[in-house]
Amino acid sequence: MDATLKELTSLVKEIYPEVKKKKATHFNFAIVFTDLKRPGYRVKEIGGTMSGRKGTDDSMTLRAQKFQIGDYLHAEAGGSLEPRSLRLL
């Protein structure tokens, strides 16, 4: 729960070696959670990182964004022209 977006970026790069090979890969993260007021899910964009560069969202934690047990983490990786959704459960 106290993982930073930069740490999550490193984990994604370990799991998906094809992403690791590309320089300046953008990573965007979102929390997907159950909507208690309506049936279905909601998505909350929480920030992004770029491999090989420091950014303002690098030190943001899941806890700071109110990530809870039972929520899903959506990660998207790619260059500026080819985003790719990655399923992390």
C-alpha positions as CSV (number, residue, x, y, z in Angstrom):
1,M,0.0,0.0,0.0
2,D,3.0,2.3,0.5
3,A,4.5,1.5,-2.9
4,T,5.4,4.5,-5.0
5,L,4.6,4.9,-8.7
6,K,8.3,4.7,-9.5
7,E,8.5,1.3,-7.7
8,L,5.5,0.1,-9.6
9,T,7.2,1.2,-12.8
10,S,10.2,-1.0,-12.0
11,L,7.9,-3.9,-11.2
12,V,6.1,-3.5,-14.6
13,K,9.4,-3.4,-16.4
14,E,10.5,-6.7,-14.7
15,I,7.3,-8.4,-15.7
16,Y,7.2,-7.1,-19.3
17,P,10.7,-7.2,-20.7
18,E,9.6,-5.6,-24.0
19,V,8.7,-2.4,-22.1
20,K,12.1,-2.4,-20.4
21,K,13.9,-2.3,-23.8
22,K,12.3,1.0,-24.9
23,K,13.8,4.2,-23.6
24,A,11.5,7.1,-22.4
25,T,8.5,4.8,-21.9
26,H,5.5,6.5,-20.4
27,F,3.6,4.8,-17.6
28,N,0.2,5.9,-16.5
29,F,-1.6,4.5,-13.4
30,A,-5.2,4.5,-12.3
31,I,-7.2,2.9,-9.5
32,V,-10.3,1.0,-10.4
33,F,-12.8,0.6,-7.6
34,T,-16.4,-0.4,-7.0
35,D,-18.8,2.5,-7.0
36,L,-20.9,2.3,-3.8
37,K,-23.5,4.7,-5.1
38,R,-24.2,3.1,-8.5
39,P,-23.6,-0.4,-9.9
40,G,-20.3,-0.7,-11.6
41,Y,-16.8,0.6,-11.3
42,R,-15.1,4.0,-11.3
43,V,-11.6,4.9,-12.5
44,K,-9.4,7.4,-10.8
45,E,-6.3,8.5,-12.6
46,I,-3.5,8.8,-10.1
47,G,-0.4,9.8,-12.0
48,G,2.4,8.8,-14.4
49,T,6.1,8.2,-14.7
50,M,8.6,8.0,-17.4
51,S,11.4,5.4,-17.4
52,G,14.9,6.9,-17.2
53,R,13.6,10.4,-16.1
54,K,12.6,11.9,-12.8
55,G,9.1,13.3,-12.5
56,T,6.7,14.9,-10.0
57,D,4.6,11.7,-9.6
58,D,7.6,9.3,-8.9
59,S,7.2,9.5,-5.1
60,M,3.4,9.4,-5.0
61,T,2.2,6.4,-3.0
62,L,-0.9,4.2,-3.4
63,R,-1.8,5.1,0.2
64,A,-1.7,8.8,-0.6
65,Q,-4.3,8.2,-3.4
66,K,-6.5,6.2,-1.0
67,F,-5.9,2.8,-2.6
68,Q,-7.7,0.1,-0.6
69,I,-7.7,-3.7,-0.4
70,G,-10.1,-4.9,-3.1
71,D,-9.2,-2.1,-5.6
72,Y,-7.6,-2.8,-8.9
73,L,-4.5,-1.0,-10.3
74,H,-4.6,-0.2,-14.0
75,A,-1.2,0.4,-15.6
76,E,-0.7,1.7,-19.1
77,A,2.8,1.7,-20.7
78,G,4.0,2.9,-24.1
79,G,5.6,5.6,-26.1
80,S,3.7,8.7,-27.0
81,L,2.0,7.0,-30.0
82,E,1.5,3.4,-28.7
83,P,-0.1,3.1,-25.2
84,R,-0.6,-0.4,-24.0
85,S,-2.8,-1.4,-21.1
86,L,-1.2,-3.9,-18.8
87,R,-3.4,-6.1,-16.5
88,L,-2.0,-6.2,-13.0
89,L,-4.0,-8.1,-10.4
